[in-house]
Amino acid sequence: MLCTRARIASYKAALESAGLPIDRELVQYGNFRHDGGLRGAQWLLSRANPPTAIFAGSDQQATGVYEAIRQAGLSIPGDVSVVGFDALQFAAWTAPPLTTVRQPLHEMGVAATRTLLRIIGGERLESTRIELATHLINRESTAPPVR
């Protein structure tokens, strides 16, 4: 999936720019649903040195991360910060409200429509890769690590 690869590439780039090592075991693959977040977070939290933050692949996946953190007797964001992706409406209503990344959905639709119209018009495209900026919505699920 291109979106998964792009998110992981961005994660690695952020670690590299901060001078932090990349631990491939910390990247857990799963579906973008609640159960995928639950399983991945349970595994991460069972490690000898569990993370102080988890970046979920979607807001729905983040709800599973929330559940795993609570099952482990930990708090959000006191023990573990959580960030989601998609900026779904319910993310503002979670407890605590979820920090998330908003995608420019309108701009994505416009770009996709323009590309489709070019193809329908007979234009042969060399590349259809289009990158658009995202926006971090900082809420109450993140805090500096305590340890």
Phi, psi and omega in degrees: 000129182296321182295323178295314180298319180295319180292320179291320177298320178293320177301312181295319179297321179295318178297314180299317181293335177270359180073024181259146180288154178259118177255106184299334179293337181283348177267109181256126180266142178187183178285171183270017182260176180307311184296327177294319177292321179298309182297314181297316181291323177300318179295313180299318183285345179274353180292157179300324179236081184293156181289157175264356178208146176228127176257108181279153181286347178201165176295322178297318178297324180298330177295326174291324176297316177305313182298316181297320179296316179293321177300327180279000180076022181254167181243156177247123000263009184306314180259320183222125173277150180226134175234136177254189180212131176125336180055046176292152187304320183294341183300331178285344185259356179290165179241110354286162178305134188279127168290134186211167178251125179267131174267148179280075187301319179298311180297325177296317178296318179297314181297318179296318180295316179298318179297315179299317179296324177295319180293315178299325179286000176093001180287135177265121184263132176287319182214141178245017180283123179229127179250132180237150182287146174254174182222129178278127175256103185275116179240212190263008182267006179232146178199161176299147180295146180277326182261000000 
